[in-house]
Amino acid sequence: MTHAVSLTTLDALTVGATATVVHVSPGADADGGAALSRRLMELGFVPGEKIRMLKRGMPGGEPLAIKVGSSTFALRRFEAALVSIQPE
């Protein structure tokens, strides 16, 4: 019996939850999209990496505080939406 893998995007992760990065998608902007996805990968958002949602800012839930390894980053919601994850 196989189990279906539940994938979502980082912007949907709840505070305190952990996940594993599966994929970083290029953004919608033809020029800036590839640069943004490359930058996220340079920061450590690479397939297989464990991440944790630390906090959501107020108002509106932005920025998102995300822990990757021993570093913490603040991402805007549209940036986090580029990161496909598998919640734990």
N, C-alpha and C positions, 0 to 999 in steps of 0.2 A: 504494500500500500504506500502510495506517495502522498506527501503533504503539500498542499499549495503554498507557495511562498507569498507572504503578504508584504507587498511593497507599497510605499507611500513616499511623499517628499518631506524634506526636513522641516518646512514651514508648518506642517501638520502635527509634528511631534509635540507631546504634552510636556510641561515643565517637570523635570525630575526623571524623565524617561531616557533610556539609552537605546542606541541603534547601531547598525553597521552600514557604512556607506557602500552602495552598490554601483552607482554610476553618477557622473556629473554631466549634465546636458549643456550644450551651447545655448546661449540666450537667443532671443528672437532677432536682435539686431545683428545684421550680417557681419559687421566689422567688430563692434564691441562685444558681441555675444561670445565669440571664441576667446577673446582676451579675458572676459570675466570668468569663463569656465576654467581657463588655464590658471588664472590667479587663485581661484578656489582650490585647485589641485596643488598649487605651490604652497598654500597655507596648510595643507594636510588633509583636505577632503578628497581622499583617494580610496578606490575600491578596497574593501576589507578593513578599513580603519574604524575603530569604535568611537562613537561620539555621544555626548550627553547634552540635553537641553537644560541649561541652568536657570534661565529667567527670560521673561518677556517684558519689554519696556512698556511704559504707560505714557500717554494714552495710545490706543490703537494696537497695542501688542508689538510695537517696534521700538528699538531694534531687538533682535533675538540674541541672547548670550549663549554661545555654544562652546563646549569644551571638547577639544580635539587633542588627544595625548595629554601633555602637561600645559598646553596653551589654551587660552580663552579668547574667542573672537566675537565681535558684534556684527551680525549680518542683518541686512534689510530683508523683509519678507520675500521680495522678488528674487533676491540672491539665493536664499534658502530653498526656494521652490525649484531651483536647478539641480539640487542634490537629491537623488533617489536613494532611499534608505530601506532597510529591513529592520523594523522595531524588534526589540527583544522582549 
